[in-house]
Amino acid sequence: MNDHKNIESEKLSCKLQTIATVVYDAVQGSEDDTVALLALLRQLEQLHREIRDGVFQQSLPVNRRQLYSLLKDIESEGGWPYIERMRLQAFLANLPQEAPEENNHEVLQSDRSGMAD
């Protein structure tokens, strides 16, 4: 029985590595495309939610022994999976700073175009 679990674990490990490789390839192919990278992050978040809310919840332990085993595994293997969202402040911190006169020029241009309407 233990050999069967090891084989299944190796198969899963191989599948996970294949998934990681595909994701990394998609990232490399979209390095300069913010919209594509955002779409990739959204897809990963959606997959995480579907797995968590579906088959993962259905597979949760039904007794204390199984729960203890799961908690022990979570603790020893790196904790609970979490997909963190970028905070708006961190996002804005990555934007390049513009010179004050450039901002004023853009505002004046937008004001003028609004007056023409």
Secondary structure, DSSP 8 states (H G I E B T S, - for coil): -HHHHHHHHHHHHHHHHHHHHHHHHHHHHTTT-HHHHHHHHHHHHHHHHHHIIIIIHHTS-SSHHHHHHHHHHHHHTTS--------HHHHHHTS----HHHHHHHHHHHHHHHHT-
